Amino acid sequence: MLRQVRRLRDSWSEVGIAAVAMRLSPNGLRLSSDSAPDSVFLPWNTIQGLRVHRYLRRDALVVDLHPGVGSDTPGVLGLEHPDIQLMLTKRMLGTVGFEPP
């Protein structure tokens, strides 16, 4: 598992995604957002995938959640914030999904 995390971190570094935007652990992914005061924690089993999305010459990391994952999902923290909910439902930067800074 830690090898996968290291490879993932290295690939994000190659495309210029800021290291302070996320923290990886064997338990899950902690993300911060400029629009929310608290961080978001997502256990790995709630994450469907991660992708780099290019919009207007800007790269953004998008975290796609499994269908049905919400603020009441066990282990998930911080998804209840209104600005985070907006990211998960409204098109931002040409896509829907959680986009840390």
Secondary structure, DSSP 8 states (H G I E B T S, - for coil): -HHHHHHHHHHHHHTT--GGGEEE-SSEEEE--TT-SS-EEEEGGGEEEEEEEEETTEEEEEEEE-TT--TTSTT-BSTTSHHHHHHHHS-BTTB-SB---
